[in-house]
Amino acid sequence: MSVAHVVPQWMRLARRDVGTRERPGAEHSQTVLDYFKDVGHSGIRNDETAWCAAYVGSCLERAGIRSTRSLMARSYSKWGQALSKPRPGCIVVLSRTRSPIYGHVGFFVRETDDYVVLLGGNQSNAVNEKRFAKSRVVAWRWPSPRDVRMMKPQTESFEKALDHVLEFEGGFSDHHADPGGPTFRGVTIGLLASHLGTRISNWRRARLVNGIKGLKSRQVRMIYWQHFWKTTSAAQLPPGVALMVFDAAVQHGPRRAIRMLQRAVGVDDDGEIGPITRAAVARTSAREVVRSIGQARRAFYRSLKHFEHFGRGWMRRLDATIERGLARADSAPAPIEKSPRQSNQKDIEEMNNEKKWWMESLTLWGTFITAMSTVLPIIGPFIGFDISATMIEQFGDAVARLIQALGGVTGTFMAVVGRMRANAALTQRMVNVKL
């Protein structure tokens, strides 16, 4: 089969969402809000904000490819690599009005002499296929070769891990001895409430229970991806270790699972995966890590007061997880050994690189822009300005990116000048860093 006829993973995910629509009135589509979360804009709580770029970005992120993480459709005009002609699943950027700021983005399906058909979000307020004039096409884009190479192992590892977990998670249950309460396919009422950004209360409980019972496969997959796979950085772990940590996160919570991993590789168990933990995992035998986490999980299970009710099933699941984790560890490439000195230096460099100027914070800008998009459309008419929330979102995103760029240029300039003015040679000195 030629490459042109292979359906990309992101396109398969995109088609699963066909039919998703905005909800009229005060209600908002949770699926649309999830698109915003997937690209780092969890502060948006309504489905009236333009979401075509969020939909495209969500499909890419869930396929293991980094999107622009912008809500501007035009942000994809320079993303990835350019194509001279379209291919199935490529990203198509369209113009909208004469402004170089506004646009639309979707996935290519087919074309005629005059039109291009896109699978996209926010097309008549829904995910569907719709045709557009070819004269509006700004760019055909495709992921970079590096993104494509990284995508398959990541998505395959997640899909296999998810299949393993769902093998042991049944349908709806509400056992009196289960501390998780009402549960469907491993999704508890508490987890669903967290995913929806709400709390469990007497009047919400019945609604949340009905929500659990009505979860679709796509929604279950997204919850596992966001709350367990991404939270534990499982995509950056060896396959066997990723399976063990992912399954542990589902059973014991992500933070406890990460702490088990950290103890297994001999670093401080702060419950957060960073460069030090990743470096320790890379130089430790995957089989050793799988066995160590297995022992920790076995001891934890036995300490629970509900062990007499569920212990047999827990142990059967753990034995299967260890067996499959070891099998994947055997089939994975051997880790690259690094000396402690090399690893520590690398960790320190990565930690220094993670620092950023507060004006570069997308979280800060996201909060500011969301607030302004709520306030200005209301007070604008009173002071002579007629401006929409979408215009503020798009303009603010452009400003945020401009300030990020200026911050990078300023920082580089200061570093060069500082080095030129320095009178003393640079020297090495041992520093103990503890996080």
Contacts in CASP RR format, 6 or more apart in sequence:
PFRMAT RR
TARGET T0000
AUTHOR 0000-0000-0000
METHOD contacts of the structure
MODEL  1
MSVAHVVPQWMRLARRDVGTRERPGAEHSQTVLDYFKDVGHSGIRNDETA
WCAAYVGSCLERAGIRSTRSLMARSYSKWGQALSKPRPGCIVVLSRTRSP
IYGHVGFFVRETDDYVVLLGGNQSNAVNEKRFAKSRVVAWRWPSPRDVRM
MKPQTESFEKALDHVLEFEGGFSDHHADPGGPTFRGVTIGLLASHLGTRI
SNWRRARLVNGIKGLKSRQVRMIYWQHFWKTTSAAQLPPGVALMVFDAAV
QHGPRRAIRMLQRAVGVDDDGEIGPITRAAVARTSAREVVRSIGQARRAF
YRSLKHFEHFGRGWMRRLDATIERGLARADSAPAPIEKSPRQSNQKDIEE
MNNEKKWWMESLTLWGTFITAMSTVLPIIGPFIGFDISATMIEQFGDAVA
RLIQALGGVTGTFMAVVGRMRANAALTQRMVNVKL
4 87 0 8 1.000
4 88 0 8 1.000
5 88 0 8 1.000
7 88 0 8 1.000
7 89 0 8 1.000
8 63 0 8 1.000
8 88 0 8 1.000
8 89 0 8 1.000
9 63 0 8 1.000
9 64 0 8 1.000
9 151 0 8 1.000
9 152 0 8 1.000
9 155 0 8 1.000
10 59 0 8 1.000
10 60 0 8 1.000
10 62 0 8 1.000
10 63 0 8 1.000
10 65 0 8 1.000
10 89 0 8 1.000
10 107 0 8 1.000
11 59 0 8 1.000
11 88 0 8 1.000
11 89 0 8 1.000
11 107 0 8 1.000
11 119 0 8 1.000
13 59 0 8 1.000
13 62 0 8 1.000
13 63 0 8 1.000
14 55 0 8 1.000
14 59 0 8 1.000
14 107 0 8 1.000
14 119 0 8 1.000
14 120 0 8 1.000
14 127 0 8 1.000
15 119 0 8 1.000
16 218 0 8 1.000
17 31 0 8 1.000
17 55 0 8 1.000
17 59 0 8 1.000
17 127 0 8 1.000
17 218 0 8 1.000
18 119 0 8 1.000
18 127 0 8 1.000
18 128 0 8 1.000
18 129 0 8 1.000
19 126 0 8 1.000
19 127 0 8 1.000
19 128 0 8 1.000
20 29 0 8 1.000
20 31 0 8 1.000
20 32 0 8 1.000
20 121 0 8 1.000
20 126 0 8 1.000
20 127 0 8 1.000
21 29 0 8 1.000
21 125 0 8 1.000
21 126 0 8 1.000
21 127 0 8 1.000
22 28 0 8 1.000
22 29 0 8 1.000
22 32 0 8 1.000
22 47 0 8 1.000
22 48 0 8 1.000
22 122 0 8 1.000
22 125 0 8 1.000
22 126 0 8 1.000
23 29 0 8 1.000
23 47 0 8 1.000
28 45 0 8 1.000
28 46 0 8 1.000
28 47 0 8 1.000
29 47 0 8 1.000
30 196 0 8 1.000
31 219 0 8 1.000
32 47 0 8 1.000
32 51 0 8 1.000
32 54 0 8 1.000
32 55 0 8 1.000
33 44 0 8 1.000
33 45 0 8 1.000
33 47 0 8 1.000
34 58 0 8 1.000
34 222 0 8 1.000
34 226 0 8 1.000
35 51 0 8 1.000
35 54 0 8 1.000
35 55 0 8 1.000
35 57 0 8 1.000
35 58 0 8 1.000
36 42 0 8 1.000
36 43 0 8 1.000
36 44 0 8 1.000
36 49 0 8 1.000
36 51 0 8 1.000
36 54 0 8 1.000
36 71 0 8 1.000
37 226 0 8 1.000
38 54 0 8 1.000
38 57 0 8 1.000
38 58 0 8 1.000
38 61 0 8 1.000
38 62 0 8 1.000
38 222 0 8 1.000
38 226 0 8 1.000
39 53 0 8 1.000
39 54 0 8 1.000
39 57 0 8 1.000
39 58 0 8 1.000
39 61 0 8 1.000
39 67 0 8 1.000
39 69 0 8 1.000
39 70 0 8 1.000
39 71 0 8 1.000
40 69 0 8 1.000
40 362 0 8 1.000
41 54 0 8 1.000
41 71 0 8 1.000
41 366 0 8 1.000
43 366 0 8 1.000
43 367 0 8 1.000
43 370 0 8 1.000
44 370 0 8 1.000
48 389 0 8 1.000
49 71 0 8 1.000
49 373 0 8 1.000
49 389 0 8 1.000
49 390 0 8 1.000
49 393 0 8 1.000
50 71 0 8 1.000
50 73 0 8 1.000
50 122 0 8 1.000
50 390 0 8 1.000
50 393 0 8 1.000
50 394 0 8 1.000
51 71 0 8 1.000
51 121 0 8 1.000
51 122 0 8 1.000
52 73 0 8 1.000
52 104 0 8 1.000
52 105 0 8 1.000
52 106 0 8 1.000
52 120 0 8 1.000
52 121 0 8 1.000
52 122 0 8 1.000
52 123 0 8 1.000
53 68 0 8 1.000
53 70 0 8 1.000
53 71 0 8 1.000
53 72 0 8 1.000
53 73 0 8 1.000
53 75 0 8 1.000
53 76 0 8 1.000
53 105 0 8 1.000
54 71 0 8 1.000
55 106 0 8 1.000
55 120 0 8 1.000
55 121 0 8 1.000
55 122 0 8 1.000
55 127 0 8 1.000
56 67 0 8 1.000
56 76 0 8 1.000
56 91 0 8 1.000
56 105 0 8 1.000
56 106 0 8 1.000
56 107 0 8 1.000
56 120 0 8 1.000
56 121 0 8 1.000
57 67 0 8 1.000
57 68 0 8 1.000
57 69 0 8 1.000
58 67 0 8 1.000
59 107 0 8 1.000
60 66 0 8 1.000
60 67 0 8 1.000
60 143 0 8 1.000
61 67 0 8 1.000
62 222 0 8 1.000
62 225 0 8 1.000
63 151 0 8 1.000
63 155 0 8 1.000
64 150 0 8 1.000
64 151 0 8 1.000
64 154 0 8 1.000
64 155 0 8 1.000
64 235 0 8 1.000
65 143 0 8 1.000
65 147 0 8 1.000
65 148 0 8 1.000
65 150 0 8 1.000
65 151 0 8 1.000
66 147 0 8 1.000
67 79 0 8 1.000
68 75 0 8 1.000
68 76 0 8 1.000
68 79 0 8 1.000
69 362 0 8 1.000
70 397 0 8 1.000
70 401 0 8 1.000
71 393 0 8 1.000
71 394 0 8 1.000
71 397 0 8 1.000
72 101 0 8 1.000
72 103 0 8 1.000
72 394 0 8 1.000
72 397 0 8 1.000
72 398 0 8 1.000
73 93 0 8 1.000
73 94 0 8 1.000
73 96 0 8 1.000
73 102 0 8 1.000
73 103 0 8 1.000
73 104 0 8 1.000
73 105 0 8 1.000
74 93 0 8 1.000
74 100 0 8 1.000
74 101 0 8 1.000
74 102 0 8 1.000
74 103 0 8 1.000
74 105 0 8 1.000
74 138 0 8 1.000
75 397 0 8 1.000
76 91 0 8 1.000
76 93 0 8 1.000
76 105 0 8 1.000
76 139 0 8 1.000
76 141 0 8 1.000
77 93 0 8 1.000
77 138 0 8 1.000
77 139 0 8 1.000
77 141 0 8 1.000
78 139 0 8 1.000
79 91 0 8 1.000
79 141 0 8 1.000
80 141 0 8 1.000
80 142 0 8 1.000
80 143 0 8 1.000
80 144 0 8 1.000
80 147 0 8 1.000
81 141 0 8 1.000
81 142 0 8 1.000
81 143 0 8 1.000
81 144 0 8 1.000
81 145 0 8 1.000
82 139 0 8 1.000
82 140 0 8 1.000
82 141 0 8 1.000
82 142 0 8 1.000
83 90 0 8 1.000
83 140 0 8 1.000
83 141 0 8 1.000
83 142 0 8 1.000
84 140 0 8 1.000
85 140 0 8 1.000
86 92 0 8 1.000
86 108 0 8 1.000
86 111 0 8 1.000
86 116 0 8 1.000
86 140 0 8 1.000
87 108 0 8 1.000
87 140 0 8 1.000
87 142 0 8 1.000
88 108 0 8 1.000
88 109 0 8 1.000
89 107 0 8 1.000
89 108 0 8 1.000
89 109 0 8 1.000
89 119 0 8 1.000
90 107 0 8 1.000
90 108 0 8 1.000
90 140 0 8 1.000
90 141 0 8 1.000
90 142 0 8 1.000
91 105 0 8 1.000
91 106 0 8 1.000
91 107 0 8 1.000
91 108 0 8 1.000
91 140 0 8 1.000
91 141 0 8 1.000
91 142 0 8 1.000
92 105 0 8 1.000
92 106 0 8 1.000
92 107 0 8 1.000
92 108 0 8 1.000
92 116 0 8 1.000
92 118 0 8 1.000
92 137 0 8 1.000
92 139 0 8 1.000
92 140 0 8 1.000
92 141 0 8 1.000
93 103 0 8 1.000
93 104 0 8 1.000
93 105 0 8 1.000
93 137 0 8 1.000
93 138 0 8 1.000
93 139 0 8 1.000
93 141 0 8 1.000
94 103 0 8 1.000
94 104 0 8 1.000
94 105 0 8 1.000
94 118 0 8 1.000
94 132 0 8 1.000
94 136 0 8 1.000
94 137 0 8 1.000
94 138 0 8 1.000
95 102 0 8 1.000
95 103 0 8 1.000
95 136 0 8 1.000
95 138 0 8 1.000
96 102 0 8 1.000
96 103 0 8 1.000
96 104 0 8 1.000
96 136 0 8 1.000
101 394 0 8 1.000
101 395 0 8 1.000
101 398 0 8 1.000
102 394 0 8 1.000
103 138 0 8 1.000
104 132 0 8 1.000
104 136 0 8 1.000
105 120 0 8 1.000
106 118 0 8 1.000
106 119 0 8 1.000
106 120 0 8 1.000
106 121 0 8 1.000
107 118 0 8 1.000
107 119 0 8 1.000
107 120 0 8 1.000
108 116 0 8 1.000
108 117 0 8 1.000
108 118 0 8 1.000
108 140 0 8 1.000
109 117 0 8 1.000
109 118 0 8 1.000
109 119 0 8 1.000
109 129 0 8 1.000
110 116 0 8 1.000
110 117 0 8 1.000
111 117 0 8 1.000
111 134 0 8 1.000
112 131 0 8 1.000
113 134 0 8 1.000
114 133 0 8 1.000
114 134 0 8 1.000
115 131 0 8 1.000
115 132 0 8 1.000
115 133 0 8 1.000
115 134 0 8 1.000
116 131 0 8 1.000
116 132 0 8 1.000
116 133 0 8 1.000
116 134 0 8 1.000
116 137 0 8 1.000
117 129 0 8 1.000
117 130 0 8 1.000
117 131 0 8 1.000
117 132 0 8 1.000
118 129 0 8 1.000
118 130 0 8 1.000
118 131 0 8 1.000
118 132 0 8 1.000
119 127 0 8 1.000
119 128 0 8 1.000
119 129 0 8 1.000
120 127 0 8 1.000
120 128 0 8 1.000
120 129 0 8 1.000
120 130 0 8 1.000
121 127 0 8 1.000
121 128 0 8 1.000
123 130 0 8 1.000
124 130 0 8 1.000
143 151 0 8 1.000
153 239 0 8 1.000
154 235 0 8 1.000
157 234 0 8 1.000
157 235 0 8 1.000
157 239 0 8 1.000
157 242 0 8 1.000
157 243 0 8 1.000
158 225 0 8 1.000
158 229 0 8 1.000
158 234 0 8 1.000
158 235 0 8 1.000
160 239 0 8 1.000
160 243 0 8 1.000
161 229 0 8 1.000
161 234 0 8 1.000
161 242 0 8 1.000
161 243 0 8 1.000
161 246 0 8 1.000
161 247 0 8 1.000
162 221 0 8 1.000
162 224 0 8 1.000
162 229 0 8 1.000
164 243 0 8 1.000
164 247 0 8 1.000
164 320 0 8 1.000
164 321 0 8 1.000
164 324 0 8 1.000
165 186 0 8 1.000
165 224 0 8 1.000
165 246 0 8 1.000
165 247 0 8 1.000
165 250 0 8 1.000
166 185 0 8 1.000
166 220 0 8 1.000
168 317 0 8 1.000
168 320 0 8 1.000
169 183 0 8 1.000
169 185 0 8 1.000
169 186 0 8 1.000
169 250 0 8 1.000
170 184 0 8 1.000
170 185 0 8 1.000
170 186 0 8 1.000
171 183 0 8 1.000
171 184 0 8 1.000
171 185 0 8 1.000
172 182 0 8 1.000
172 183 0 8 1.000
172 184 0 8 1.000
172 212 0 8 1.000
172 213 0 8 1.000
173 182 0 8 1.000
173 183 0 8 1.000
173 184 0 8 1.000
174 181 0 8 1.000
174 182 0 8 1.000
174 183 0 8 1.000
174 209 0 8 1.000
175 181 0 8 1.000
175 309 0 8 1.000
177 306 0 8 1.000
177 309 0 8 1.000
177 310 0 8 1.000
178 306 0 8 1.000
178 310 0 8 1.000
179 306 0 8 1.000
180 188 0 8 1.000
180 189 0 8 1.000
180 190 0 8 1.000
181 188 0 8 1.000
181 189 0 8 1.000
182 188 0 8 1.000
182 189 0 8 1.000
182 208 0 8 1.000
182 209 0 8 1.000
182 212 0 8 1.000
183 189 0 8 1.000
183 212 0 8 1.000
184 212 0 8 1.000
184 213 0 8 1.000
184 214 0 8 1.000
184 215 0 8 1.000
184 220 0 8 1.000
185 215 0 8 1.000
185 220 0 8 1.000
186 250 0 8 1.000
187 212 0 8 1.000
187 215 0 8 1.000
187 220 0 8 1.000
187 223 0 8 1.000
188 212 0 8 1.000
189 200 0 8 1.000
189 205 0 8 1.000
189 208 0 8 1.000
189 209 0 8 1.000
189 212 0 8 1.000
190 200 0 8 1.000
190 208 0 8 1.000
191 223 0 8 1.000
191 227 0 8 1.000
192 208 0 8 1.000
192 211 0 8 1.000
192 212 0 8 1.000
192 215 0 8 1.000
192 223 0 8 1.000
193 199 0 8 1.000
193 200 0 8 1.000
193 204 0 8 1.000
193 208 0 8 1.000
194 227 0 8 1.000
195 223 0 8 1.000
195 226 0 8 1.000
195 227 0 8 1.000
196 208 0 8 1.000
198 204 0 8 1.000
198 208 0 8 1.000
200 208 0 8 1.000
215 223 0 8 1.000
224 250 0 8 1.000
227 254 0 8 1.000
228 234 0 8 1.000
228 246 0 8 1.000
228 249 0 8 1.000
228 250 0 8 1.000
228 253 0 8 1.000
228 254 0 8 1.000
229 235 0 8 1.000
229 246 0 8 1.000
231 249 0 8 1.000
231 254 0 8 1.000
232 245 0 8 1.000
232 246 0 8 1.000
232 249 0 8 1.000
232 254 0 8 1.000
232 257 0 8 1.000
232 258 0 8 1.000
232 273 0 8 1.000
233 273 0 8 1.000
233 274 0 8 1.000
233 278 0 8 1.000
234 242 0 8 1.000
234 245 0 8 1.000
234 246 0 8 1.000
235 242 0 8 1.000
236 273 0 8 1.000
236 278 0 8 1.000
237 245 0 8 1.000
237 261 0 8 1.000
237 281 0 8 1.000
238 281 0 8 1.000
238 286 0 8 1.000
238 289 0 8 1.000
238 328 0 8 1.000
238 329 0 8 1.000
238 332 0 8 1.000
238 335 0 8 1.000
239 325 0 8 1.000
239 328 0 8 1.000
239 329 0 8 1.000
239 331 0 8 1.000
239 332 0 8 1.000
240 286 0 8 1.000
240 290 0 8 1.000
240 324 0 8 1.000
240 325 0 8 1.000
240 326 0 8 1.000
240 327 0 8 1.000
240 328 0 8 1.000
240 329 0 8 1.000
240 332 0 8 1.000
241 261 0 8 1.000
241 281 0 8 1.000
241 286 0 8 1.000
241 289 0 8 1.000
241 290 0 8 1.000
241 293 0 8 1.000
241 325 0 8 1.000
241 329 0 8 1.000
243 321 0 8 1.000
243 324 0 8 1.000
243 325 0 8 1.000
243 328 0 8 1.000
244 289 0 8 1.000
244 290 0 8 1.000
244 293 0 8 1.000
244 294 0 8 1.000
244 321 0 8 1.000
244 322 0 8 1.000
244 325 0 8 1.000
245 257 0 8 1.000
245 258 0 8 1.000
245 260 0 8 1.000
245 261 0 8 1.000
245 293 0 8 1.000
246 257 0 8 1.000
247 317 0 8 1.000
247 321 0 8 1.000
248 256 0 8 1.000
248 257 0 8 1.000
248 260 0 8 1.000
248 293 0 8 1.000
248 297 0 8 1.000
249 256 0 8 1.000
249 257 0 8 1.000
249 258 0 8 1.000
251 297 0 8 1.000
251 314 0 8 1.000
251 317 0 8 1.000
252 260 0 8 1.000
252 297 0 8 1.000
252 300 0 8 1.000
255 271 0 8 1.000
256 300 0 8 1.000
258 269 0 8 1.000
258 271 0 8 1.000
258 272 0 8 1.000
258 273 0 8 1.000
258 277 0 8 1.000
259 269 0 8 1.000
259 270 0 8 1.000
259 271 0 8 1.000
260 292 0 8 1.000
260 293 0 8 1.000
260 296 0 8 1.000
260 297 0 8 1.000
261 273 0 8 1.000
261 277 0 8 1.000
261 281 0 8 1.000
261 289 0 8 1.000
261 293 0 8 1.000
262 268 0 8 1.000
262 269 0 8 1.000
262 270 0 8 1.000
262 271 0 8 1.000
262 277 0 8 1.000
262 280 0 8 1.000
263 269 0 8 1.000
263 292 0 8 1.000
263 296 0 8 1.000
264 284 0 8 1.000
264 288 0 8 1.000
264 289 0 8 1.000
264 292 0 8 1.000
264 293 0 8 1.000
264 296 0 8 1.000
265 277 0 8 1.000
265 280 0 8 1.000
265 281 0 8 1.000
265 284 0 8 1.000
265 289 0 8 1.000
266 280 0 8 1.000
267 276 0 8 1.000
267 277 0 8 1.000
267 280 0 8 1.000
268 276 0 8 1.000
268 434 0 8 1.000
268 435 0 8 1.000
270 435 0 8 1.000
275 346 0 8 1.000
275 347 0 8 1.000
275 350 0 8 1.000
275 351 0 8 1.000
276 347 0 8 1.000
276 435 0 8 1.000
279 338 0 8 1.000
279 343 0 8 1.000
279 346 0 8 1.000
279 347 0 8 1.000
280 343 0 8 1.000
281 289 0 8 1.000
281 335 0 8 1.000
282 335 0 8 1.000
282 336 0 8 1.000
282 338 0 8 1.000
283 335 0 8 1.000
283 336 0 8 1.000
283 337 0 8 1.000
283 338 0 8 1.000
283 343 0 8 1.000
284 335 0 8 1.000
285 329 0 8 1.000
285 335 0 8 1.000
286 329 0 8 1.000
286 332 0 8 1.000
286 335 0 8 1.000
287 326 0 8 1.000
287 329 0 8 1.000
287 330 0 8 1.000
290 322 0 8 1.000
290 325 0 8 1.000
290 326 0 8 1.000
290 329 0 8 1.000
291 322 0 8 1.000
291 326 0 8 1.000
294 318 0 8 1.000
294 321 0 8 1.000
294 322 0 8 1.000
297 318 0 8 1.000
298 315 0 8 1.000
298 318 0 8 1.000
301 307 0 8 1.000
301 311 0 8 1.000
301 314 0 8 1.000
301 315 0 8 1.000
301 318 0 8 1.000
307 314 0 8 1.000
338 346 0 8 1.000
344 433 0 8 1.000
347 433 0 8 1.000
348 431 0 8 1.000
348 433 0 8 1.000
351 433 0 8 1.000
351 435 0 8 1.000
357 407 0 8 1.000
358 364 0 8 1.000
359 403 0 8 1.000
359 404 0 8 1.000
359 407 0 8 1.000
360 403 0 8 1.000
360 404 0 8 1.000
360 407 0 8 1.000
362 400 0 8 1.000
365 396 0 8 1.000
365 399 0 8 1.000
365 400 0 8 1.000
365 403 0 8 1.000
366 400 0 8 1.000
369 392 0 8 1.000
369 393 0 8 1.000
369 396 0 8 1.000
369 397 0 8 1.000
369 400 0 8 1.000
370 393 0 8 1.000
372 392 0 8 1.000
373 389 0 8 1.000
373 390 0 8 1.000
373 392 0 8 1.000
373 393 0 8 1.000
374 389 0 8 1.000
376 385 0 8 1.000
376 387 0 8 1.000
376 389 0 8 1.000
376 392 0 8 1.000
377 387 0 8 1.000
377 388 0 8 1.000
377 389 0 8 1.000
377 392 0 8 1.000
380 386 0 8 1.000
380 387 0 8 1.000
END
